[in-house]
Amino acid sequence: MSVTLKSHGHACFSMAAEGKRVIIDPFLTGNPLAVETADDIKCDAVLVSHAHSDHIGDAIQIAINNDAMLVAPYELAVYCERQGVKQVFPMHIGGGHEFDFGHVKLTVAHHSSSIVSDDDIKGISNACGFMLTMGGKKFYYAGDTALCADIELIGRLNDIDVTALPIGDVFTMGIDDAVVAAEMLQARLTIPMHYNTFDVIEADPEEFAARVVTQGLRALVMTPGEEIEL
C-alpha cells in the first residue's frame, strides 16, 4: 500500500493513502516559501492545530473548496463552522477518532492559540499536535510546541513512522530542544518544520538533521512541494 507525505512549506504537510488525502495547517496565502495556492489543494480532510494565522492559514477556504471535514480542537472547530465550513469534527487533547480516511488523536502542544486582528485578540481553544494514522503508517505532527516531558510519553506509547518537529526557536523549540525531542520519540524518520519562513525563525535544517543522525536516527529536510513515500 502506498502512503505518501508531502511538504507544503512552513509547518504544512499532507498525507495520502488509499485514495484519501489529509492536509495539516495549510498556510499558503502569504507564505513566501509556498509553491501552491489554496485552489491547488485537493483533500478529504483538513486538520488545524491552532488558530495562529500561519497555521489556520487557508484551512477554512480549503475545507469549503473541497467540502472536506475540518478537524480541530473544540472551540476552533466551532469557529471554523461559523465561518462557513459545512463539515467540522470538534475534538480535544487526548481524544482520538477513527474517520474514513484514518485515525486522528490530538496530542499535547505547549503553545497558545488565538486570532489577532487590528483591534482585537481572541483566544480560541488550546493548541495541539496530531497523531495521524493512514494506511498503517503513523505520523506524529508535533505542532507548535516547547520541549516537554509529554513528548517522551508520546514516543514510548507509539511506534512512530515519521515525525515533524519545529526547529525555528522564538515561538517553538529551537534546534537544541528539537534534537532532544527527536531522541525521545525514536521515530523512523524525523523532519524539521517551522523555520526560515520569516527572519525571526531562521534556523539551519541541515544542522538539525545532522545532529539527529548522530543519535542513530534518520532525518530528512523536505522542500516545499516535495513528496516522499513512507
N, C-alpha and C positions, 0 to 999 in steps of 0.2 A: 504494500500500500504506500503510495506516495504522499508524504506530508512535507509541506514547504513552509519556510519562514521568509518573509520579505521585509526589508527595512525601507521605511518611507522618510527617514531623516528625523533628527532630534530624538524624540522618545516614542516614535510611532512605528509599530510593526503590524503586519497582518500574517495570519496563519491559515493555511488551507489544507483540507483533507476531505476525501470522499465527496467532492463536488461542492463543498461548503467553504466559505471564506469569512474570517472574523478579523476586524481591524481594531486596534487598540490606540486610543489617544491620538486621533488623526488631526494633527496641527500641520496644515499645508498652506493655507492662505496666510501670508505674512511671514512664512518661514523662508529665509533666504537660501536654505540648502535643499528645499523640496524640489523634486523633479516632476511632480504630478500636481494636478488640481483636484478639488473635491469632486468635480464632474467626471474625472477619470476613474474614480473608485467604484468598483462593483463588489458588494459584500452582502452577507446574510445577517450579520450582527455587528454592532458597534459596542465596544467596551470603553467606558470612561472612568478613569481612576480618580479624578478630582476636577474641580471647577476652574482652575487657573487657565488663562487664555491659551497657553502653549500646550495644553492637554485636551481641554474640551474642544478647542480649535474649531474644526469643521464638522464635529460629530453630529450635531443636530441636522445640518444640511445633508450630510451623507446618509443618515438614517432615513430622512424624508425621501431623498432621491431614490433609495433602494427599497423603500418600505421594509426596512430592516429592524430587527429587535435591538433596542438600546438597553444595555445592562450597566447599572451604576449603583453606588450607594444610595440608600432610600431617598433622601431629600433631593439629591441631584437628579435622580431618575424622574421624580415628580416635576422638578423644574423643567427638564427637557420635554416632558409630556405637555406642559403648559406652553412651551414654545412651538408646538405643532407636531411632535413625534407621535405617531399613531400607536406604535408598539413599544412599551417600556417594561422592563422587569426589574423592580427595585430589590436590592439585596443589602446585606451589611456584612461587616468584617466578621470572619469566622464561618459565615454561611456558604454553602455550596448548592449547586443545582445542575441537573442533567438536562441539557437542551438537545434539540435535534442535530445541532452542529457539534456538540461536545459537552464537556463538563467544565463549569466555572466555579472557582472558590475565591472569595475575597480574603486577602491577607492584610496583615498589619503593615501600615506605612506611617512613619513618624514625620508628618508634614501637615500643612494647613490646606484648606480648600475654600476658595472664595472667588466671587466675581467682583472685579474692581471697575467702576465706571468713573466718569469725570466728577460726579457729585455724590457717589455712594460706594460703600463696600458692603457686600452681602456674604456672610459666611454660609456655606452650603455643605452640610454633611461633613464627614471625615474623609480624608484622603485614604486610598487603599492601594494595594497591589493586586495582581491576579495570578492564580494558578489555573492555566488553561490547558485542558487535555483534549486533543483531537487526533483521531487515527492512531490511538495508542501512544502518542508522544506527549510529554508533559513539558510545558513552557511556563517558567516562573518569571513573570514580569514584575520586577520589584516596585515599580512606580517611583515617585519622588520620595526618597526616604533617607533618614540618617542611618548609620550603622547602629544596630541594636541587637539585643540577645534573642529577639524573636526570630531573626534570620537563621541562627543556629538551629533552633527548633524546627523551622521550615525545612532545612536541609536534612535533619535527622528523620523527619516523618515522611519525606517524599523522595522518590527516585527520579531526579530531575534530568531531563534530556538536554534542555537549553535554558539559560537564564540571561536576562538583560538587566544590567546594573548601571545606575547613574554614576558618572565619574567627574562631573563638572565643578564640584565644590560650590561654595557660597550658599546655594539653596538646597543642596543634597550632599550625599557623600562625595568626597574627593577621591583621588586615586588611592591614597594610602588606605582609607577605610574600605573602599570597594574591593581592594585586594583581599582584605581580611574577610569580607562578606563572601567572596568567591571561594575562599578556603573553607568557610563554614558550610557552604551549600554543596560543594563537591558535584556540581553539575557536569555532564559530559561535554558541554560547550558553554563558554561564557562570552557574552557580547557586551561591549560598552555602549552606553547611550547617554543622552542629555549632556552634551558637551559641544563647544565651538559654534553653536547656533548664534550666540551673542558673545561679545567680547568678554563679558564678566564671567562666563563659564568656560573660558578657554582651557583646554587640557589636551594632553598628548595621548591619544588612544593606543598608539603603538607601545608606549611605555607601559601602560596598564596591561596590555596583552602579554608583553614580555615578562612582566612580573607575575602574572597568573601562571604562565608556563613554568616558571621556576618552582611553583608549588606542585608540579606534576599534573597540571590540568591543561585542557585545550582552550584556546581563546581565538576569537576572530573579530577583526574590525570590519564592519559592514558599511558600504557606501549607500547613500540613498538610491533606491531603485534596484539594489542587488537582492537576489532571491537565492536561497540555498535549500537543498533537500536534507531533511533530518533523518 
